[in-house]
Amino acid sequence: MIGIEFEVQLGKRVDAAVARGVPKTCINNRGVRWGRIDVAEAATELLSKADLRDLRLRYGDVLVCEGGEIGRSSVWRDELPEAYYLNTLHRLRTKGRYQPDLIAAFFERWAATGELQALVGKSSLAHLTKENLLRVPLPMPSPEEQKRIAEALRAADELVQSLERLIAKKRDLKQGMMQELLTGRTRLPGFEADWRDVLLGDHVTYLKTVPLPREQLDQVSPLRYLHYGDIHTRTSVRLDAAAEPMPRAAGRLAVNAGRLAAGDVVFADASEDPAGVGKSVEVANVPPEGVVPGLHTIAARFDKQVLADGFKAYLQFIPAFRQSLLRLAAGTKVLATTRAYVSSIRLRLPDPAEQRAIAGVLFDIAGEIAALERRLESARAVKMGMMQELLTGRTRLPVEASA
């Protein structure tokens, strides 16, 4: 059991109103991720002499979330020279017979399979109490096999984390490139012509939408249907409606709706979050059966001589475009985008040739990110498969026989 192999201690809640002591860096629940500690989430709290003695982290301590996503855990590897931990975290300190990495791997597997839920009890707010934690049974491979399993899973985890870091860097790079290229602060080689002011309303027509609730959609009708909720949840700014899975609508329900064409931009017209204002997709391809713009959408068809195909997907990231929509939507409970708002926006835009070049650069980096995300998904699947095999004893790793 965990109580036999580990010293278990729950962190302390620090009340800022009455706390006295020395300011110290403290790891909290938010900073504990599967397989890593995010020190950027750490807080500074006043700790007493007793706290400094009892709550200081040592290399190899395992931090386990007591609430929230119960059991989420990671091993402390001296990410900071000195750190402590707060309430809602259990600290497990091995007594020397059990690998910290191995217990963290078991927690991840138990969380994925739902086994940890049996330890929570019937309270409405899930908590992994110290009492229940101490009683958790632990499989007990030999010390050498523990080491081999932990090393194998650690290698798989490091691959996952390296891909996560690379994706984060690529996303930051893409964000920076959009800020530069979409504002004209940085120009691509070969383009020097002045950008011109464009009033969007002079170059757009709008298609009629059809507001159907989810209950009226299906998966078998030929006609594709673009719902505003599916725009908000997308990561790609381009929609290949001929290839991607989409909700369907019976043709009789959308007789009067406009049919989308390649190059059309469809905006979600409502958002509860400022980040979602102006969220849109550009249609890249349509099937013969057709696609209609749906509930809470604005379907815009811009003049291709003014806004080039591919570039329209990035209108939503032009600072002047977003700022205009946010200003117009201010003061409403649900932040709304309207046709009139879109038409009223004036932007400085390059000529279509430069727009296509900008869109090509941004599309390429988006493709690189998508490829890395597929690799990450595969690496995570491999890791989970390894856990399934190694943590159940279904597959055994060879170990050197003791002398």
SEDOVEX-167001 format. One record per residue (C-alpha): residue number from 0; residue in one letter; x, y, z. Coordinates in Angstrom, 2 decimals. Example, Ala and Ser with C-alpha at 12.3 -4.5 7.8 and 13.67 -1.06 7.14 Angstrom:
BEGIN
n res east north up
0 A 12.30 -4.50 7.80
1 S 13.67 -1.06 7.14
This chain:
BEGIN
n res east north up
0 M 0.00 0.00 0.00
1 I 1.04 3.60 -0.51
2 G 1.05 4.15 3.25
3 I 3.72 1.47 3.63
4 E 6.01 2.63 0.84
5 F 5.62 6.42 1.13
6 E 5.44 9.15 3.73
7 V 2.28 11.09 2.85
8 Q 1.63 14.68 3.90
9 L -1.07 17.09 2.75
10 G -0.03 20.66 2.03
11 K -1.11 23.63 4.11
12 R -3.60 26.34 3.26
13 V -2.04 29.77 3.74
14 D -4.46 32.54 4.72
15 A -2.93 35.72 3.31
16 A -4.94 37.86 5.75
17 V -3.22 36.45 8.82
18 A -0.08 34.81 7.45
19 R 3.25 35.74 8.99
20 G 6.67 34.59 8.01
21 V 9.09 34.52 5.09
22 P 7.96 34.88 1.44
23 K 8.65 31.64 -0.42
24 T 7.81 30.10 -3.80
25 C 5.04 27.54 -3.44
26 I 3.74 24.97 -5.93
27 N -0.03 24.76 -6.12
28 N -2.57 22.42 -7.69
29 R -2.55 24.29 -11.01
30 G 1.18 23.80 -11.38
31 V 1.06 20.00 -11.20
32 R 0.56 18.54 -14.66
33 W 0.79 14.96 -15.78
34 G 4.50 14.24 -16.02
35 R 5.78 17.75 -15.25
36 I 5.64 20.67 -12.85
37 D 4.76 24.07 -14.32
38 V 6.67 26.47 -12.08
39 A 5.12 29.43 -13.93
40 E 1.96 28.70 -11.92
41 A 3.79 28.93 -8.59
42 A 2.66 31.45 -5.97
43 T 4.60 33.41 -3.37
44 E 3.29 32.89 0.17
45 L 4.42 33.78 3.70
46 L 5.58 30.62 5.48
47 S 6.34 30.12 9.16
48 K 9.39 28.29 10.52
49 A 7.30 25.14 10.90
50 D 6.10 25.46 7.29
51 L 9.67 25.84 6.07
52 R 10.55 22.62 7.84
53 D 7.49 20.59 6.86
54 L 6.64 21.78 3.35
55 R 9.97 22.07 1.56
56 L 10.22 19.89 -1.52
57 R 13.07 17.45 -2.10
58 Y 14.18 15.89 -5.36
59 G 12.03 12.81 -6.01
60 D 8.97 13.95 -4.04
61 V 5.73 13.06 -5.78
62 L 3.02 15.74 -5.78
63 V -0.53 14.38 -6.12
64 C -3.64 16.54 -6.60
65 E -6.14 16.06 -3.77
66 G -8.94 17.91 -5.57
67 G -9.82 19.02 -9.08
68 E -8.50 16.31 -11.37
69 I -7.80 13.95 -8.50
70 G -4.60 11.98 -8.72
71 R -2.93 14.23 -11.28
72 S 0.68 13.91 -10.28
73 S 4.29 14.51 -11.14
74 V 7.74 14.07 -9.65
75 W 9.59 17.10 -8.32
76 R 13.01 17.27 -9.98
77 D 14.41 20.44 -8.41
78 E 12.89 22.64 -11.11
79 L 13.69 25.46 -8.68
80 P 16.53 25.60 -6.13
81 E 14.00 26.02 -3.32
82 A 10.24 25.47 -3.33
83 Y 7.36 24.44 -1.08
84 Y 3.85 23.12 -1.70
85 L 0.35 24.20 -0.70
86 N -2.97 22.67 0.20
87 T -4.90 20.44 -2.25
88 L -1.61 18.67 -2.89
89 H -0.37 15.49 -1.24
90 R 3.37 15.03 -1.05
91 L 4.53 11.43 -1.32
92 R 8.11 10.82 -0.23
93 T 9.46 7.35 -0.92
94 K 10.91 5.35 1.95
95 G 13.51 4.00 -0.47
96 R 11.87 0.87 -1.84
97 Y 9.61 2.38 -4.50
98 Q 10.47 4.42 -7.59
99 P 8.78 7.87 -7.55
100 D 8.37 7.81 -11.34
101 L 6.57 4.49 -11.12
102 I 3.95 5.64 -8.62
103 A 3.32 8.75 -10.75
104 A 2.80 6.49 -13.76
105 F 0.33 4.34 -11.83
106 F -1.67 7.44 -10.87
107 E -1.86 8.47 -14.52
108 R -3.07 5.03 -15.54
109 W -5.59 4.81 -12.68
110 A -6.97 8.24 -13.61
111 A -7.29 7.23 -17.28
112 T -9.10 3.98 -16.44
113 G -11.37 5.53 -13.81
114 E -10.00 3.38 -10.99
115 L -9.26 6.43 -8.87
116 Q -12.94 7.35 -8.74
117 A -13.56 4.38 -6.45
118 L -11.37 6.09 -3.84
119 V -13.27 9.38 -3.80
120 G -16.41 8.42 -1.93
121 K -19.86 9.91 -2.42
122 S -19.27 13.59 -1.66
123 S -20.48 16.01 -4.31
124 L -17.01 17.52 -4.58
125 A -14.41 14.88 -5.42
126 H -11.42 14.70 -3.08
127 L -8.67 12.18 -2.64
128 T -8.29 12.17 1.13
129 K -5.10 11.21 2.88
130 E -6.95 8.35 4.58
131 N -7.99 6.86 1.24
132 L -4.63 7.55 -0.33
133 L -2.75 5.64 2.35
134 R -4.85 2.55 1.62
135 V -4.25 2.46 -2.14
136 P -2.71 -0.93 -3.01
137 L 0.56 -0.83 -4.92
138 P 1.84 -3.50 -7.32
139 M 5.34 -4.39 -6.17
140 P 7.78 -5.35 -8.93
141 S 11.36 -6.01 -7.95
142 P 13.55 -2.92 -7.48
143 E 15.35 -3.58 -10.76
144 E 12.12 -4.05 -12.69
145 Q 10.68 -0.89 -11.12
146 K 13.72 0.98 -12.39
147 R 13.40 -0.42 -15.91
148 I 9.68 0.34 -16.13
149 A 10.19 3.86 -14.80
150 E 13.01 4.52 -17.29
151 A 10.94 3.27 -20.24
152 L 7.91 5.35 -19.31
153 R 10.06 8.37 -18.56
154 A 11.54 8.19 -22.07
155 A 8.03 8.06 -23.55
156 D 6.99 10.99 -21.37
157 E 10.01 13.04 -22.41
158 L 9.09 12.55 -26.08
159 V 5.56 13.79 -25.36
160 Q 6.86 16.81 -23.46
161 S 9.44 17.68 -26.14
162 L 6.69 17.70 -28.77
163 E 4.47 19.83 -26.51
164 R 7.28 22.36 -26.09
165 L 7.98 22.41 -29.84
166 I 4.30 22.96 -30.63
167 A 4.13 25.80 -28.11
168 K 7.17 27.46 -29.72
169 K 5.69 27.06 -33.20
170 R 2.40 28.58 -32.05
171 D 4.26 31.54 -30.55
172 L 6.19 31.92 -33.81
173 K 2.96 31.84 -35.82
174 Q 1.39 34.43 -33.52
175 G 4.39 36.71 -33.94
176 M 4.38 36.27 -37.71
177 M 0.68 37.18 -37.87
178 Q 1.30 40.32 -35.83
179 E 4.05 41.37 -38.23
180 L 2.68 40.30 -41.61
181 L -0.97 41.22 -41.12
182 T -0.14 44.75 -40.02
183 G 2.57 45.46 -42.61
184 R 5.26 45.96 -39.98
185 T 7.23 43.25 -41.78
186 R 6.98 42.78 -45.54
187 L 7.75 39.63 -47.48
188 P 10.58 39.86 -50.04
189 G 9.51 41.29 -53.38
190 F 6.57 43.35 -52.08
191 E 6.93 47.12 -51.75
192 A 3.62 48.58 -52.98
193 D 1.75 50.76 -50.52
194 W -1.19 49.24 -48.68
195 R -4.55 50.92 -49.27
196 D -7.53 51.72 -47.07
197 V -10.52 49.47 -47.73
198 L -14.05 49.79 -46.34
199 L -15.21 46.18 -46.16
200 G -18.85 47.09 -46.79
201 D -17.96 48.29 -50.28
202 H -16.75 44.86 -51.30
203 V -19.02 42.27 -49.67
204 T -22.37 40.59 -50.14
205 Y -24.04 38.39 -47.54
206 L -25.70 35.01 -47.91
207 K -28.95 34.07 -46.23
208 T -28.44 31.76 -43.23
209 V -30.79 29.13 -41.82
210 P -31.08 28.94 -37.99
211 L -31.59 25.28 -37.19
212 P -31.05 23.92 -33.64
213 R -28.88 20.84 -33.14
214 E -32.01 18.72 -32.65
215 Q -32.94 19.21 -36.30
216 L -29.54 18.17 -37.63
217 D -28.42 14.65 -38.47
218 Q -25.48 12.70 -39.87
219 V -27.05 11.19 -42.99
220 S -28.61 13.98 -45.06
221 P -26.48 15.07 -48.04
222 L -26.57 18.82 -47.25
223 R -23.74 20.02 -44.98
224 Y -24.56 22.52 -42.25
225 L -22.15 24.99 -40.61
226 H -23.21 25.74 -37.02
227 Y -21.66 28.64 -35.08
228 G -20.66 26.28 -32.27
229 D -18.51 24.32 -34.71
230 I -16.74 27.53 -35.71
231 H -15.93 28.36 -32.09
232 T -14.44 24.91 -31.39
233 R -12.23 24.76 -34.50
234 T -8.50 25.32 -34.49
235 S -8.07 25.43 -38.28
236 V -9.13 28.66 -39.97
237 R -9.93 26.90 -43.23
238 L -12.82 24.52 -43.75
239 D -12.69 21.77 -46.35
240 A -16.41 21.04 -46.32
241 A -16.02 18.31 -48.93
242 A -13.69 16.26 -46.72
243 E -14.29 17.16 -43.07
244 P -17.09 15.61 -41.01
245 M -19.94 18.08 -40.55
246 P -23.52 18.05 -39.26
247 R -26.14 17.53 -41.96
248 A -29.54 19.07 -42.59
249 A -32.52 17.91 -44.61
250 G -32.81 19.93 -47.80
251 R -36.44 20.87 -47.08
252 L -35.29 22.73 -43.95
253 A -32.83 24.92 -45.86
254 V -34.66 25.72 -49.09
255 N -34.08 29.47 -48.79
256 A -30.55 29.37 -47.40
257 G -27.59 30.52 -49.45
258 R -25.12 27.91 -50.65
259 L -21.53 28.49 -49.60
260 A -18.73 28.57 -52.16
261 A -14.96 28.32 -51.92
262 G -13.60 31.62 -50.61
263 D -16.66 32.54 -48.53
264 V -16.00 33.58 -44.93
265 V -18.41 32.51 -42.20
266 F -18.33 34.36 -38.88
267 A -19.84 33.23 -35.59
268 D -22.12 36.15 -34.71
269 A -22.19 35.62 -30.93
270 S -19.62 34.92 -28.25
271 E -19.64 34.97 -24.46
272 D -15.87 35.40 -24.45
273 P -14.00 38.35 -26.02
274 A -11.53 35.85 -27.48
275 G -14.33 34.43 -29.61
276 V -15.41 37.75 -31.15
277 G -14.82 37.66 -34.91
278 K -14.07 33.92 -34.90
279 S -14.52 32.69 -38.45
280 V -13.57 30.13 -41.08
281 E -12.86 30.48 -44.77
282 V -14.44 27.79 -46.91
283 A -11.72 26.09 -48.95
284 N -13.78 23.45 -50.73
285 V -17.43 22.41 -51.01
286 P -19.08 19.11 -51.98
287 P -21.61 18.85 -54.85
288 E -24.40 18.38 -52.29
289 G -23.76 21.87 -50.93
290 V -23.09 23.61 -47.61
291 V -25.34 26.14 -45.88
292 P -24.45 28.72 -43.21
293 G -26.37 27.98 -40.03
294 L -27.43 29.21 -36.64
295 H -25.74 32.40 -35.37
296 T -23.51 32.81 -38.41
297 I -22.75 35.59 -40.87
298 A -21.80 34.34 -44.32
299 A -19.76 36.92 -46.24
300 R -18.71 36.79 -49.88
301 F -15.95 39.32 -50.51
302 D -14.73 40.61 -53.85
303 K -11.78 38.39 -54.75
304 Q -10.04 41.34 -56.42
305 V -9.90 43.05 -53.03
306 L -9.57 40.11 -50.61
307 A -7.72 37.09 -51.96
308 D -8.73 33.51 -51.27
309 G -6.74 32.14 -48.35
310 F -6.06 35.57 -46.86
311 K -9.68 36.06 -45.76
312 A -9.20 33.33 -43.15
313 Y -6.83 35.67 -41.33
314 L -9.06 38.75 -41.19
315 Q -10.01 37.71 -37.66
316 F -6.37 38.13 -36.55
317 I -5.84 41.62 -37.93
318 P -5.70 43.79 -34.78
319 A -7.76 46.63 -36.31
320 F -10.50 44.18 -37.33
321 R -10.76 42.58 -33.86
322 Q -10.54 45.87 -32.02
323 S -13.33 47.33 -34.15
324 L -15.64 44.38 -33.48
325 L -14.88 44.43 -29.75
326 R -15.58 48.16 -29.55
327 L -18.89 47.78 -31.42
328 A -19.94 44.79 -29.29
329 A -19.02 46.40 -25.95
330 G -21.73 46.59 -23.32
331 T -23.76 43.60 -24.47
332 K -24.12 40.49 -22.31
333 V -23.43 38.22 -25.27
334 L -20.81 39.84 -27.49
335 A -22.48 40.16 -30.87
336 T -21.10 40.54 -34.38
337 T -23.47 41.81 -37.05
338 R -23.34 42.32 -40.80
339 A -23.43 46.07 -40.20
340 Y -20.43 45.83 -37.86
341 V -18.39 43.87 -40.41
342 S -19.35 46.24 -43.22
343 S -18.37 49.31 -41.18
344 I -14.77 48.21 -40.64
345 R -12.04 50.00 -42.56
346 L -8.68 48.24 -42.96
347 R -5.31 48.86 -44.56
348 L -4.71 45.94 -46.89
349 P -1.99 44.88 -49.31
350 D -2.77 44.01 -52.92
351 P -4.11 40.47 -53.58
352 A -0.72 39.12 -54.69
353 E 0.87 40.05 -51.35
354 Q -2.20 38.74 -49.52
355 R -1.75 35.36 -51.20
356 A 1.93 35.31 -50.25
357 I 1.14 36.15 -46.62
358 A -1.58 33.50 -46.50
359 G 0.84 30.94 -47.96
360 V 3.44 31.59 -45.25
361 L 0.86 31.38 -42.45
362 F -0.77 28.30 -43.97
363 D 2.60 26.53 -44.15
364 I 3.39 27.10 -40.48
365 A -0.15 26.02 -39.57
366 G 0.55 22.80 -41.50
367 E 3.76 22.26 -39.56
368 I 1.87 22.67 -36.29
369 A -0.83 20.25 -37.44
370 A 1.81 17.66 -38.36
371 L 3.45 18.05 -34.94
372 E 0.05 17.68 -33.25
373 R -0.48 14.39 -35.10
374 R 2.95 13.22 -33.89
375 L 2.02 14.28 -30.37
376 E -1.24 12.34 -30.52
377 S 0.68 9.27 -31.70
378 A 3.31 9.67 -28.97
379 R 0.61 9.92 -26.32
380 A -1.06 6.80 -27.66
381 V 2.26 4.92 -27.56
382 K 2.82 6.05 -23.98
383 M -0.67 4.91 -22.92
384 G -0.08 1.58 -24.65
385 M 3.21 1.14 -22.81
386 M 1.49 1.92 -19.52
387 Q -1.21 -0.63 -20.28
388 E 1.41 -3.30 -20.91
389 L 4.07 -2.48 -18.33
390 L 1.90 -1.45 -15.39
391 T -0.29 -4.53 -15.58
392 G 2.57 -7.00 -15.92
393 R 1.24 -8.08 -19.31
394 T 4.64 -7.26 -20.78
395 R 7.75 -7.71 -18.66
396 L 11.08 -5.99 -19.22
397 P 14.25 -8.08 -18.94
398 V 16.32 -7.41 -15.84
399 E 19.76 -8.58 -14.84
400 A 19.73 -11.44 -12.43
401 S 21.09 -10.52 -9.00
402 A 24.42 -12.07 -8.05
